[in-house]
């Protein structure tokens, strides 16, 4: 039999020779080695052009490129164990094993002092904020019982409608995005200070009108493609700012970005049209999307997608096939990105997000091993927090962090369905909205519905936040004052049938129209039932007909965009230590399916938002937010119900659970039973 020496054999022979050279050159530093790999990639690119017409060449070159990525990963992790077509350069380590997180060391990232030698990307005369190497906040390998691999399952209480970035705004999809996507900078888990992730340095204009950023050269997406400044530019200008893509939520808070200029592969400059307090954190916090992946799709396809998700994070979707996307009803599973560019790869092999909407069923599933973490109802927490049998297998964590929720009832202030053909609700009148707040005993709601967990809220910020006006006290429970306000707004029961009727004839209602509204709530078991029961009974006290509409959470997003509700209940969770109120409260955010879905149009509040955003001095800005809080308190577009801490039930087999001010970091988790499970399997 004749053995032919083909194209792939030749390239692999060259690879083997160069690998040996790289191991030697590696003694002189990672940068030199990576430079050689880049030269090798260029050689292969030239070979592609030469043999492009050859049969089977594409498949061979794809294999070669996969080997190149393996070499790069090995170089990054040290010591070098290079595998080429099943042949190990270090035969002593040739047995397959699960990848482990890489020890942070001086070789993993350029030392900032060395990086300062290359500031050619920077503007002269402006200080550079250099970022150090990425080091785990809490290294799981230092924890007794550490083991790699295994799966961690979180139980979600509502169905995700989609997991396409910037098109999904619910808290559940954000937990998935946090594992798959990365931004140029994020908040330090402990200090809440901005620190570089994809960026290793930046300059910020003292006047707040520009930001120049340098990206880490080794950052790459989960498919191995290098992450560049063009990806950042494309994410902002061609995806988020593309009005044909349904990303209005992000457009509304990034309206200060005027332009993005690519300076080179790893440097860019963002120009702002106005100086805002949030310019630095807002721009650096943008999750970067891979242009080469998303640009292949039409805007209409992206808008209709349910699971187009690719990023540079520690986890990835197992498949990014656009014809086989994740769809609602299935578990969301993200697997470890074994080619993650950073030093702190995840210990867990996968994260699974399972939906069980009924709280009792969710708790049963958790106790039966169907999940490792559950956000319990308040009554479940109250019942089990002292149960020794439960606590022997599970830990309970309760703490306040920057993402602690603020629950509210939102009143439709504009036309249901939106103008010009929508219909008015009674809540267009602030007197009616205030009357509804006065009719609700929120202290009792927290006691009876939420098992005493939480405190009454007065506005959009946590009471502990400096943005919250300390002079404002919650509106009291006062049915008499509530009735007086309703009479003042034209609602009285003059025919003594027990139902309030409108006593005027204007553009809002005809005379004699009964006070009736629809209250939309998601199905969440006993909590939903208790809220509905309480609200219906309080409305009956006033002569108001409240008709509950119970829907699935996946319906909420479309309902809010179309403004198809009279009143609804929901919660907001912050993504930073200080929120920009424009997203939710500005009159401009009513347009284009923005997050001002209650259509509250108040010029004075919008003016304060504009002023506050442009106030760089923190103390002065807090005073403006206090004035804004006062307007909200008077207008009551929301009835703010409670601020609640995070509560989590977590299986004790999960190690290194840290309760940070930013929340939880699942990539730091590990399974203490992973080694036993692996051996069994």
ZARODO-611610 format. One record per residue (C-alpha): x negated, z negated, y negated. Coordinates in steps of 0.2 Angstrom, whole numbers, padded with zeros to 4 digits, always signed. Each point is the difference from the previous one (the first is absolute). Layout:
N
+-------+-------+-------+
|    px |    pz |    py |
+-------+-------+-------+
|     X |     Z |     Y |
...
+-------+-------+-------+
END
This chain:
681
+-------+-------+-------+
|    px |    pz |    py |
+-------+-------+-------+
| +0000 | +0000 | +0000 |
| -0007 | +0005 | -0017 |
| +0000 | -0013 | -0014 |
| +0002 | +0007 | -0017 |
| -0007 | -0009 | -0015 |
| +0014 | +0002 | -0013 |
| +0003 | -0004 | -0018 |
| +0006 | -0018 | +0003 |
| -0015 | -0004 | +0011 |
| -0011 | +0006 | -0014 |
| +0008 | -0010 | -0013 |
| +0000 | -0015 | +0011 |
| -0018 | +0002 | +0004 |
| -0004 | +0000 | -0019 |
| +0011 | -0015 | -0002 |
| -0010 | -0010 | +0014 |
| -0016 | +0004 | -0009 |
| +0006 | -0005 | -0017 |
| +0008 | -0016 | +0007 |
| -0017 | -0005 | +0006 |
| -0007 | +0004 | -0017 |
| +0014 | -0010 | -0009 |
| -0004 | -0015 | +0010 |
| -0018 | +0000 | -0006 |
| +0005 | +0004 | -0017 |
| +0013 | -0014 | +0000 |
| -0014 | -0012 | -0002 |
| -0002 | +0006 | -0018 |
| +0018 | -0004 | -0004 |
| +0018 | +0005 | +0002 |
| +0000 | +0012 | -0015 |
| -0013 | +0011 | +0007 |
| +0009 | +0001 | +0017 |
| +0016 | +0004 | -0008 |
| -0009 | +0013 | -0011 |
| -0006 | +0008 | +0016 |
| +0017 | +0000 | +0008 |
| +0007 | +0009 | -0015 |
| -0014 | +0013 | +0001 |
| +0005 | +0002 | +0019 |
| +0018 | +0002 | -0005 |
| -0005 | +0014 | -0012 |
| -0010 | +0009 | +0014 |
| +0016 | -0001 | +0011 |
| +0010 | +0007 | -0014 |
| -0011 | +0015 | -0001 |
| +0001 | +0002 | +0019 |
| +0019 | +0000 | -0002 |
| -0001 | +0015 | -0011 |
| -0012 | +0009 | +0012 |
| +0011 | -0002 | +0016 |
| +0017 | -0001 | -0008 |
| +0005 | +0016 | +0009 |
| -0006 | -0006 | +0017 |
| +0012 | -0005 | +0013 |
| +0002 | -0019 | +0002 |
| -0012 | -0004 | -0014 |
| +0013 | -0010 | -0010 |
| +0003 | -0012 | +0015 |
| -0019 | -0002 | +0002 |
| -0003 | -0003 | -0018 |
| +0014 | -0013 | +0000 |
| -0008 | -0009 | +0014 |
| -0017 | +0001 | -0010 |
| +0008 | -0007 | -0015 |
| +0007 | -0014 | +0010 |
| -0017 | -0004 | +0006 |
| -0007 | +0000 | -0018 |
| +0013 | -0013 | -0005 |
| -0005 | -0011 | +0015 |
| -0018 | +0001 | -0006 |
| +0005 | -0005 | -0017 |
| +0010 | -0015 | +0006 |
| -0014 | -0006 | +0011 |
| -0012 | +0002 | -0015 |
| +0011 | -0011 | -0011 |
| +0002 | -0013 | +0013 |
| -0018 | -0003 | +0007 |
| -0008 | -0001 | +0012 |
| +0002 | +0018 | +0004 |
| +0008 | +0004 | +0016 |
| +0004 | +0019 | -0001 |
| +0011 | +0009 | +0013 |
| -0002 | +0019 | +0002 |
| +0012 | +0008 | +0013 |
| +0000 | -0016 | +0010 |
| -0019 | -0002 | -0001 |
| -0005 | -0016 | -0008 |
| -0016 | -0001 | -0010 |
| -0001 | -0018 | +0004 |
| +0004 | +0000 | +0019 |
| +0000 | -0019 | +0000 |
| +0016 | +0000 | -0010 |
| +0008 | +0014 | +0008 |
| +0015 | -0009 | +0007 |
| +0016 | +0002 | -0010 |
| +0006 | -0014 | -0010 |
| +0012 | -0004 | -0014 |
| -0008 | +0002 | -0018 |
| -0003 | -0016 | -0009 |
| -0001 | -0004 | -0018 |
| -0016 | +0004 | -0008 |
| -0011 | -0015 | -0007 |
| -0001 | +0002 | -0019 |
| -0018 | +0002 | -0004 |
| -0011 | +0008 | -0014 |
| +0000 | +0016 | +0010 |
| +0019 | +0002 | +0000 |
| +0001 | +0003 | -0019 |
| -0013 | +0004 | -0014 |
| -0006 | -0015 | -0009 |
| +0008 | -0001 | -0017 |
| -0017 | -0001 | -0008 |
| -0005 | +0016 | +0009 |
| +0016 | +0009 | -0005 |
| -0004 | -0004 | -0018 |
| -0015 | +0012 | +0002 |
| +0013 | +0014 | +0001 |
| +0012 | -0001 | -0015 |
| +0000 | +0018 | -0004 |
| +0019 | +0000 | +0003 |
| +0003 | -0013 | -0014 |
| +0003 | +0001 | -0018 |
| -0016 | -0005 | -0010 |
| +0001 | -0017 | -0009 |
| +0015 | -0007 | +0009 |
| -0002 | -0014 | +0013 |
| +0002 | +0004 | +0018 |
| +0010 | -0011 | +0011 |
| -0010 | +0001 | +0016 |
| +0009 | -0005 | +0016 |
| -0009 | -0008 | +0015 |
| +0001 | +0004 | +0018 |
| +0017 | -0003 | +0009 |
| -0001 | -0017 | +0009 |
| +0015 | -0007 | +0010 |
| +0008 | -0014 | -0009 |
| +0002 | -0009 | +0017 |
| -0010 | +0007 | +0014 |
| +0010 | -0002 | +0017 |
| -0016 | +0001 | +0010 |
| -0005 | -0017 | -0007 |
| +0016 | -0008 | +0007 |
| +0000 | -0008 | +0018 |
| +0009 | +0010 | +0013 |
| -0003 | +0017 | -0009 |
| +0003 | +0015 | +0010 |
| +0002 | +0019 | -0005 |
| +0015 | +0011 | +0005 |
| +0018 | -0004 | +0003 |
| +0015 | +0003 | -0010 |
| +0009 | -0010 | -0014 |
| +0019 | +0003 | -0002 |
| +0010 | -0005 | -0015 |
| +0018 | -0001 | +0000 |
| +0009 | +0008 | -0015 |
| +0017 | -0005 | -0005 |
| +0006 | +0017 | -0006 |
| -0003 | +0018 | +0005 |
| -0013 | +0010 | -0010 |
| +0008 | +0016 | -0007 |
| -0017 | +0009 | +0000 |
| -0019 | -0003 | -0001 |
| -0006 | +0014 | -0011 |
| -0010 | -0006 | -0015 |
| +0007 | -0002 | -0017 |
| +0017 | +0005 | +0006 |
| +0003 | -0017 | +0008 |
| +0002 | -0015 | -0010 |
| +0006 | -0013 | +0011 |
| -0010 | -0016 | +0005 |
| -0001 | +0005 | +0018 |
| -0007 | +0018 | -0002 |
| -0013 | -0008 | -0012 |
| -0006 | -0011 | +0014 |
| -0004 | +0015 | +0010 |
| -0008 | +0009 | -0015 |
| -0011 | -0015 | -0003 |
| -0008 | +0003 | +0017 |
| -0002 | +0019 | -0001 |
| -0003 | +0004 | -0018 |
| -0014 | -0006 | -0012 |
| -0002 | +0000 | -0019 |
| -0015 | +0000 | -0011 |
| +0001 | -0019 | -0003 |
| +0011 | -0014 | +0006 |
| +0003 | -0018 | -0004 |
| -0012 | -0012 | +0009 |
| +0010 | -0010 | +0012 |
| -0006 | -0017 | -0006 |
| -0004 | +0002 | -0019 |
| +0013 | +0014 | -0004 |
| -0014 | +0009 | -0010 |
| -0002 | +0019 | +0001 |
| -0014 | +0005 | +0012 |
| -0005 | +0017 | +0006 |
| +0006 | +0008 | +0016 |
| -0002 | +0019 | -0001 |
| -0010 | -0002 | -0016 |
| -0017 | -0008 | -0001 |
| -0001 | +0000 | -0019 |
| +0010 | +0004 | -0016 |
| +0000 | +0000 | -0019 |
| +0015 | -0005 | -0010 |
| +0002 | +0005 | -0018 |
| -0001 | -0015 | -0011 |
| +0015 | +0008 | -0009 |
| +0009 | +0002 | +0016 |
| +0002 | +0019 | -0001 |
| -0011 | +0006 | +0014 |
| -0007 | -0005 | +0017 |
| -0014 | +0008 | +0009 |
| -0002 | -0004 | +0018 |
| -0013 | +0003 | +0014 |
| +0006 | +0001 | +0018 |
| -0010 | -0007 | +0015 |
| -0008 | +0016 | +0007 |
| +0003 | -0005 | +0018 |
| +0019 | -0002 | -0002 |
| +0010 | +0011 | +0011 |
| +0017 | +0003 | +0007 |
| +0005 | -0004 | +0017 |
| -0002 | +0018 | +0006 |
| -0018 | -0001 | -0006 |
| +0002 | +0010 | -0015 |
| -0011 | -0007 | -0015 |
| +0011 | -0008 | -0014 |
| -0005 | +0008 | -0017 |
| +0005 | -0001 | -0018 |
| +0011 | +0015 | +0002 |
| +0011 | -0010 | +0012 |
| +0002 | -0013 | -0013 |
| +0004 | +0014 | -0013 |
| +0012 | +0009 | +0012 |
| +0009 | -0017 | +0004 |
| +0004 | -0003 | -0018 |
| +0003 | +0017 | -0008 |
| +0006 | +0010 | +0015 |
| +0010 | -0012 | +0010 |
| +0006 | -0015 | -0010 |
| +0002 | +0010 | -0017 |
| +0008 | +0014 | +0009 |
| +0018 | -0001 | -0005 |
| +0006 | +0010 | +0015 |
| -0006 | -0015 | +0011 |
| +0011 | -0015 | +0000 |
| -0013 | -0012 | -0006 |
| +0009 | -0006 | -0016 |
| -0004 | -0019 | +0004 |
| -0019 | +0003 | -0002 |
| +0002 | +0013 | -0014 |
| +0009 | -0013 | -0010 |
| -0014 | -0012 | +0000 |
| -0014 | +0012 | -0001 |
| +0007 | +0009 | -0015 |
| -0016 | -0006 | -0010 |
| -0011 | +0012 | +0009 |
| -0003 | +0016 | -0010 |
| -0013 | +0009 | +0010 |
| -0012 | -0002 | +0015 |
| -0017 | +0010 | -0001 |
| -0011 | +0002 | +0015 |
| -0018 | -0002 | -0005 |
| -0008 | +0003 | +0017 |
| +0005 | -0004 | +0019 |
| -0001 | -0019 | -0003 |
| +0003 | -0002 | -0019 |
| +0016 | +0002 | -0010 |
| +0007 | -0005 | -0017 |
| +0018 | -0005 | -0004 |
| +0006 | +0002 | -0018 |
| +0014 | -0010 | -0006 |
| +0013 | +0005 | -0014 |
| +0002 | -0018 | -0005 |
| -0010 | -0016 | +0002 |
| +0010 | -0012 | +0012 |
| -0004 | -0016 | +0008 |
| +0003 | +0008 | +0017 |
| -0011 | +0015 | -0002 |
| -0014 | -0007 | +0010 |
| +0009 | -0008 | +0014 |
| +0014 | +0014 | +0000 |
| -0013 | +0014 | +0002 |
| -0012 | -0008 | +0012 |
| +0015 | -0006 | +0011 |
| +0006 | +0018 | +0004 |
| +0000 | +0003 | +0018 |
| -0011 | +0016 | +0003 |
| +0008 | +0013 | +0011 |
| -0010 | +0014 | +0009 |
| +0003 | +0016 | -0009 |
| -0005 | +0011 | +0015 |
| +0015 | -0008 | +0010 |
| +0014 | -0001 | -0013 |
| -0003 | +0016 | -0009 |
| +0005 | +0010 | +0015 |
| +0018 | -0005 | -0002 |
| +0013 | +0006 | -0012 |
| +0008 | -0013 | -0012 |
| +0017 | +0002 | +0009 |
| -0008 | -0004 | +0017 |
| -0009 | -0015 | -0007 |
| +0017 | -0007 | -0008 |
| +0009 | +0002 | +0017 |
| -0014 | -0007 | +0010 |
| +0001 | -0017 | +0008 |
| -0018 | -0003 | +0007 |
| -0013 | +0010 | -0009 |
| -0014 | -0013 | -0001 |
| -0019 | +0002 | -0001 |
| -0013 | -0010 | -0009 |
| -0017 | -0008 | +0001 |
| +0005 | -0018 | +0005 |
| -0004 | -0010 | +0016 |
| +0015 | +0006 | +0009 |
| +0008 | +0017 | +0002 |
| +0015 | +0009 | +0008 |
| -0005 | +0005 | +0017 |
| +0007 | +0017 | -0004 |
| +0002 | +0009 | -0016 |
| +0009 | +0015 | +0007 |
| +0012 | +0005 | -0013 |
| +0012 | +0007 | +0013 |
| +0000 | -0016 | +0009 |
| +0002 | -0013 | -0013 |
| +0005 | -0018 | +0002 |
| +0018 | -0002 | -0003 |
| +0012 | -0015 | -0004 |
| +0005 | -0009 | +0016 |
| -0017 | +0000 | +0008 |
| -0014 | -0013 | -0001 |
| -0013 | +0004 | -0013 |
| -0017 | -0001 | +0009 |
| -0017 | +0002 | -0009 |
| -0016 | +0000 | +0010 |
| -0017 | -0006 | -0005 |
| -0010 | +0013 | -0009 |
| -0016 | -0001 | +0010 |
| -0008 | +0012 | -0012 |
| +0004 | -0011 | -0015 |
| -0014 | +0002 | -0013 |
| -0001 | -0019 | -0005 |
| -0010 | -0014 | +0008 |
| +0016 | -0010 | +0005 |
| +0009 | +0010 | +0013 |
| +0016 | -0008 | +0007 |
| -0002 | -0011 | +0016 |
| +0018 | +0004 | +0005 |
| +0002 | +0017 | +0009 |
| +0017 | +0003 | -0007 |
| +0014 | -0007 | -0011 |
| +0018 | +0002 | +0005 |
| +0015 | -0002 | -0012 |
| +0016 | -0003 | +0010 |
| +0017 | -0001 | -0009 |
| +0013 | -0013 | +0006 |
| +0013 | -0001 | -0014 |
| +0011 | -0015 | +0007 |
| -0009 | -0016 | -0004 |
| +0005 | -0009 | +0016 |
| -0005 | +0015 | +0011 |
| -0017 | +0001 | -0010 |
| -0004 | -0019 | +0004 |
| +0005 | +0002 | +0018 |
| -0011 | +0015 | +0001 |
| -0015 | -0009 | -0009 |
| +0002 | -0015 | +0012 |
| +0000 | +0012 | +0015 |
| -0016 | +0009 | -0005 |
| +0007 | +0015 | -0008 |
| -0009 | -0003 | -0016 |
| -0015 | -0011 | -0006 |
| +0007 | -0003 | -0018 |
| +0017 | -0002 | -0007 |
| +0007 | -0004 | -0017 |
| +0013 | -0012 | +0004 |
| +0016 | -0004 | -0009 |
| +0000 | -0016 | -0010 |
| +0012 | -0009 | +0013 |
| -0012 | +0005 | +0014 |
| -0014 | -0007 | -0009 |
| +0009 | -0016 | -0004 |
| +0005 | -0002 | +0019 |
| -0017 | +0004 | +0007 |
| -0012 | -0007 | -0012 |
| -0001 | -0017 | +0010 |
| +0004 | +0007 | +0017 |
| -0015 | -0005 | +0011 |
| +0004 | +0012 | +0014 |
| +0000 | +0014 | -0012 |
| -0015 | -0005 | -0009 |
| -0010 | -0002 | +0016 |
| +0000 | +0019 | +0001 |
| +0002 | +0006 | -0018 |
| -0006 | -0005 | -0017 |
| +0010 | -0001 | -0016 |
| -0008 | +0006 | -0017 |
| +0009 | -0003 | -0016 |
| -0008 | +0004 | -0017 |
| +0003 | +0008 | -0017 |
| -0010 | +0015 | -0004 |
| +0000 | +0015 | -0012 |
| +0012 | +0009 | +0011 |
| +0013 | -0014 | +0002 |
| +0017 | +0007 | -0002 |
| +0013 | -0001 | -0014 |
| +0017 | +0002 | +0006 |
| +0015 | +0006 | -0011 |
| +0017 | +0008 | -0001 |
| -0001 | +0016 | -0010 |
| +0015 | +0005 | -0011 |
| +0003 | +0018 | -0003 |
| -0001 | +0001 | -0019 |
| +0002 | +0019 | -0001 |
| +0012 | +0012 | +0008 |
| +0001 | -0001 | +0019 |
| -0007 | +0017 | +0006 |
| -0009 | +0003 | -0016 |
| +0006 | +0009 | -0016 |
| +0009 | +0011 | -0004 |
| +0012 | -0001 | +0014 |
| -0002 | -0017 | +0006 |
| +0012 | -0014 | -0002 |
| -0002 | -0016 | -0010 |
| +0000 | -0017 | +0008 |
| +0005 | -0017 | -0008 |
| -0018 | -0004 | -0001 |
| -0004 | +0012 | -0014 |
| +0005 | -0015 | -0011 |
| -0014 | -0014 | -0001 |
| +0014 | -0013 | -0002 |
| +0007 | +0004 | +0017 |
| -0018 | +0000 | +0007 |
| -0003 | -0018 | -0008 |
| +0017 | -0005 | +0007 |
| -0005 | +0004 | +0018 |
| -0016 | -0010 | -0002 |
| +0009 | -0015 | -0006 |
| +0012 | +0002 | +0014 |
| -0014 | -0002 | +0013 |
| -0007 | -0017 | +0004 |
| -0018 | +0005 | +0005 |
| -0006 | -0017 | +0004 |
| +0014 | -0001 | +0013 |
| -0004 | +0018 | +0006 |
| -0018 | -0006 | +0003 |
| +0006 | -0015 | +0009 |
| +0013 | +0007 | +0011 |
| -0005 | +0018 | +0002 |
| -0019 | -0001 | +0000 |
| -0002 | -0018 | +0008 |
| -0007 | -0007 | -0016 |
| -0015 | +0012 | +0000 |
| -0004 | +0007 | -0018 |
| +0003 | -0004 | -0018 |
| +0013 | +0007 | -0012 |
| -0007 | +0015 | -0009 |
| +0003 | +0004 | -0019 |
| -0009 | +0017 | -0001 |
| -0012 | +0013 | +0007 |
| -0015 | -0011 | +0001 |
| -0004 | -0015 | +0011 |
| +0003 | -0016 | -0010 |
| -0019 | -0004 | +0003 |
| -0005 | +0017 | -0009 |
| -0005 | -0001 | -0018 |
| +0011 | +0015 | -0003 |
| +0015 | -0011 | +0004 |
| +0008 | -0008 | -0016 |
| -0001 | -0019 | +0003 |
| +0013 | -0003 | -0013 |
| +0014 | +0009 | +0010 |
| +0010 | -0011 | +0012 |
| +0012 | +0008 | +0013 |
| +0018 | +0003 | -0005 |
| +0011 | -0014 | +0006 |
| +0014 | +0001 | +0013 |
| +0015 | +0000 | -0012 |
| +0016 | +0008 | +0006 |
| +0009 | -0004 | -0017 |
| -0013 | +0009 | -0010 |
| +0001 | +0014 | +0012 |
| +0019 | +0002 | -0002 |
| -0002 | -0001 | -0019 |
| -0013 | +0015 | +0000 |
| +0011 | +0010 | +0011 |
| +0015 | -0002 | -0012 |
| -0011 | +0005 | -0015 |
| -0005 | +0016 | +0010 |
| +0018 | +0004 | +0002 |
| +0003 | -0006 | +0018 |
| +0016 | -0011 | +0002 |
| +0014 | -0003 | +0013 |
| +0015 | +0002 | -0011 |
| +0012 | +0005 | +0014 |
| -0005 | -0016 | +0010 |
| -0004 | +0009 | +0016 |
| -0016 | -0009 | +0002 |
| -0011 | +0015 | -0005 |
| -0008 | +0004 | -0016 |
| +0005 | +0016 | -0009 |
| -0008 | +0009 | -0014 |
| +0010 | -0002 | -0016 |
| -0007 | +0014 | -0010 |
| +0001 | +0019 | +0001 |
| -0017 | +0008 | -0004 |
| -0013 | +0011 | +0008 |
| -0004 | -0012 | +0013 |
| +0017 | -0004 | +0008 |
| +0018 | +0002 | -0003 |
| +0011 | -0015 | -0004 |
| +0005 | -0009 | +0016 |
| -0015 | +0005 | +0010 |
| -0003 | -0015 | +0012 |
| -0017 | -0008 | +0001 |
| -0007 | +0007 | +0016 |
| -0017 | +0004 | +0006 |
| -0010 | +0004 | +0015 |
| -0015 | -0011 | +0005 |
| -0013 | +0008 | +0010 |
| -0012 | -0010 | +0012 |
| -0011 | +0004 | +0015 |
| +0004 | -0007 | +0017 |
| -0010 | -0016 | +0002 |
| +0011 | -0010 | +0012 |
| +0005 | -0018 | -0006 |
| -0009 | +0002 | -0017 |
| +0011 | +0016 | -0004 |
| +0016 | -0009 | +0006 |
| -0004 | -0015 | -0010 |
| -0003 | +0009 | -0016 |
| +0015 | +0011 | +0002 |
| +0011 | -0015 | +0004 |
| -0006 | -0009 | -0016 |
| +0001 | +0014 | -0012 |
| +0018 | +0005 | +0006 |
| +0006 | -0018 | -0002 |
| -0007 | -0002 | -0017 |
| +0007 | +0016 | -0006 |
| +0017 | -0005 | +0007 |
| -0001 | -0016 | -0011 |
| -0001 | +0012 | -0015 |
| +0013 | +0012 | +0005 |
| -0013 | +0014 | +0005 |
| +0001 | +0011 | +0016 |
| -0017 | +0001 | +0008 |
| -0001 | +0013 | +0014 |
| -0016 | -0002 | +0011 |
| -0009 | +0016 | +0006 |
| -0012 | -0004 | +0014 |
| -0013 | +0014 | +0002 |
| -0017 | +0003 | +0009 |
| -0016 | -0003 | -0010 |
| -0005 | +0019 | +0002 |
| +0016 | +0004 | -0010 |
| -0005 | -0010 | -0015 |
| -0014 | +0012 | -0006 |
| +0012 | +0015 | -0002 |
| +0014 | -0012 | -0007 |
| -0011 | -0006 | -0014 |
| -0006 | +0017 | -0004 |
| +0017 | +0007 | -0002 |
| +0006 | -0016 | -0009 |
| +0015 | -0001 | +0013 |
| +0004 | -0018 | -0001 |
| +0010 | -0013 | -0011 |
| -0011 | -0015 | +0004 |
| -0013 | -0003 | +0013 |
| -0013 | -0013 | +0006 |
| -0018 | +0003 | +0003 |
| -0017 | -0008 | -0004 |
| -0016 | +0006 | -0009 |
| -0018 | -0004 | +0006 |
| -0014 | +0002 | -0012 |
| -0016 | +0010 | +0004 |
| -0011 | -0009 | -0012 |
| -0003 | -0016 | -0010 |
| +0009 | +0007 | -0015 |
| +0013 | +0013 | +0001 |
| +0004 | +0015 | -0012 |
| +0019 | -0002 | -0004 |
| +0001 | +0018 | -0004 |
| +0004 | +0005 | +0018 |
| +0016 | -0010 | +0001 |
| +0006 | -0003 | -0017 |
| -0005 | +0014 | -0012 |
| +0014 | +0012 | -0006 |
| -0011 | +0014 | +0005 |
| +0000 | -0006 | +0018 |
| +0019 | +0004 | +0001 |
| -0005 | +0018 | +0001 |
| -0005 | +0010 | +0015 |
| +0005 | -0012 | +0013 |
| -0011 | -0014 | -0007 |
| +0000 | -0018 | +0004 |
| +0012 | -0005 | -0014 |
| +0014 | +0004 | +0012 |
| +0012 | -0012 | -0008 |
| -0002 | +0011 | -0015 |
| -0002 | -0014 | -0013 |
| -0004 | +0008 | -0016 |
| -0006 | -0012 | -0013 |
| -0010 | +0007 | -0015 |
| -0007 | -0017 | -0005 |
| -0006 | -0004 | +0017 |
| -0008 | +0018 | +0002 |
| -0009 | -0003 | -0016 |
| -0007 | -0016 | +0005 |
| -0006 | +0007 | +0016 |
| -0009 | +0014 | -0009 |
| -0008 | -0013 | -0012 |
| -0005 | -0011 | +0014 |
| -0008 | +0013 | +0010 |
| -0011 | +0005 | -0015 |
| -0005 | -0018 | -0004 |
| -0017 | -0003 | +0008 |
| -0001 | -0018 | -0005 |
| +0007 | -0010 | +0015 |
| +0007 | -0015 | -0010 |
| +0008 | +0012 | -0013 |
| +0008 | +0010 | +0014 |
| +0007 | -0015 | +0009 |
| +0009 | -0004 | -0016 |
| +0008 | +0017 | +0000 |
| +0005 | -0002 | +0018 |
| +0008 | -0016 | -0005 |
| +0011 | +0009 | -0013 |
| +0004 | +0013 | +0013 |
| +0005 | -0014 | +0013 |
| +0012 | -0007 | -0014 |
| +0009 | +0017 | -0001 |
| +0002 | +0001 | +0019 |
| +0007 | -0017 | +0000 |
| +0013 | +0004 | -0013 |
| +0004 | +0017 | +0007 |
| +0001 | -0005 | +0019 |
| -0002 | +0017 | +0007 |
| -0006 | -0009 | +0016 |
| +0006 | -0017 | +0005 |
| -0016 | -0007 | +0006 |
| +0003 | -0011 | +0015 |
| -0016 | -0008 | +0006 |
| -0019 | +0001 | +0002 |
| -0005 | -0002 | +0017 |
| -0017 | -0004 | +0009 |
| -0006 | +0010 | +0014 |
| +0004 | -0007 | +0017 |
| -0007 | +0007 | +0016 |
| +0001 | -0005 | +0018 |
| -0016 | +0006 | +0009 |
| -0005 | +0000 | +0018 |
| -0014 | -0012 | +0003 |
| -0009 | +0013 | +0010 |
| -0004 | +0009 | -0016 |
| -0016 | -0007 | -0008 |
| -0007 | +0000 | -0017 |
| +0016 | -0001 | -0010 |
| -0004 | -0003 | -0018 |
| +0014 | -0004 | -0013 |
| -0008 | +0009 | -0016 |
| +0007 | +0001 | -0017 |
| +0003 | +0019 | +0004 |
| +0009 | -0004 | +0016 |
| -0007 | +0004 | +0017 |
| -0014 | +0012 | +0006 |
| +0004 | +0006 | +0018 |
| -0016 | +0009 | +0002 |
| -0008 | -0017 | +0000 |
| +0011 | -0006 | +0015 |
| -0005 | +0000 | +0018 |
| +0008 | -0004 | +0016 |
| -0008 | -0015 | +0009 |
| +0008 | +0006 | +0016 |
| -0007 | +0018 | -0002 |
| -0015 | -0002 | +0012 |
| +0012 | -0006 | +0014 |
| +0013 | +0013 | -0003 |
| -0014 | +0014 | +0000 |
| -0007 | -0007 | +0017 |
| +0018 | -0001 | +0007 |
| +0003 | +0018 | -0005 |
+-------+-------+-------+
END
